[in-house]
Amino acid sequence: MTSDSLTAPVDWVRFWEDNYDARSKIMFRDYELDDWSERAVDYSESRRTNNYEFGGSVYSTLALHGVVSPHSRVLEVGAGPGTFVIPFAKKLII
């Protein structure tokens, strides 16, 4: 890196356009089923490795405001990695 490159003006419009175009090529490509399957595994693993921390904090906040209690009934709608239902199930009396 030269001292000239440190003081040269930056063409921010060009920088943004180049990065936007590169990102668009990734975002708008035709995804295959295997791409989504791999992504789902990664996402599910990220939820388990943090011990469902986000879902636990949601439960704590709702409990603090009296929205849920250990006697609440919870209906899970939709398939997912258990981000909410697992922490909620640990707190409910069945």
C-alpha positions in Angstrom: 0.0 0.0 0.0 1.4 3.4 -1.0 0.9 6.7 0.8 -0.9 7.9 -2.4 -3.5 5.2 -2.0 -4.2 6.3 1.6 -4.8 9.9 0.5 -6.6 9.3 -2.8 -10.3 10.2 -2.8 -12.7 7.3 -2.6 -15.5 7.1 -5.2 -18.2 6.0 -2.8 -20.9 5.7 -5.5 -18.7 3.3 -7.5 -17.7 1.4 -4.4 -21.4 1.0 -3.4 -22.4 0.0 -7.0 -19.7 -2.6 -7.2 -20.6 -4.1 -3.9 -24.3 -4.0 -4.6 -23.8 -5.8 -7.9 -21.6 -8.5 -6.3 -24.1 -9.0 -3.5 -27.1 -9.1 -5.9 -25.5 -11.9 -7.9 -25.3 -14.0 -4.7 -28.8 -13.1 -3.4 -30.7 -13.5 -6.6 -29.1 -16.7 -8.0 -31.2 -19.8 -8.5 -31.0 -21.8 -5.3 -31.2 -25.5 -5.3 -32.9 -27.6 -2.7 -29.5 -28.7 -1.2 -28.7 -25.0 -0.7 -31.7 -24.6 1.6 -31.2 -27.9 3.3 -27.7 -26.9 4.2 -28.8 -23.5 5.4 -31.5 -25.1 7.6 -29.0 -27.3 9.3 -26.7 -24.4 10.0 -29.6 -22.3 11.4 -30.9 -25.1 13.6 -27.4 -25.7 14.9 -27.0 -22.0 15.8 -30.2 -22.2 17.9 -29.1 -25.3 19.8 -25.5 -24.1 20.5 -26.7 -21.0 22.3 -29.1 -23.0 24.4 -32.1 -21.3 22.8 -31.1 -18.1 24.5 -33.3 -15.8 22.4 -36.4 -17.9 23.0 -35.6 -17.9 26.7 -35.3 -14.1 26.8 -38.6 -13.8 25.0 -40.3 -16.0 27.6 -38.7 -14.0 30.4 -40.0 -10.7 28.9 -43.5 -12.0 28.4 -43.6 -13.5 31.9 -42.4 -10.2 33.4 -45.4 -8.5 31.8 -47.8 -11.2 32.8 -48.4 -12.5 29.3 -47.3 -16.0 30.1 -47.0 -18.1 33.2 -46.1 -21.7 34.0 -49.8 -22.5 33.7 -50.1 -21.0 30.1 -51.0 -23.1 27.1 -48.8 -22.7 24.1 -49.7 -23.8 20.6 -46.8 -24.0 18.2 -47.7 -23.1 14.6 -45.1 -23.8 11.9 -42.0 -25.9 11.7 -38.7 -24.7 12.9 -35.7 -25.4 15.1 -37.7 -24.8 18.3 -36.4 -21.3 19.0 -39.4 -20.5 21.1 -41.2 -23.7 21.9 -38.3 -25.4 23.6 -37.6 -22.7 26.1 -41.3 -22.2 26.7 -41.8 -26.0 27.2 -39.1 -26.0 29.9 -41.0 -23.3 31.9 -44.6 -24.7 31.6 -46.3 -27.0 34.0 -47.8 -29.8 32.0 
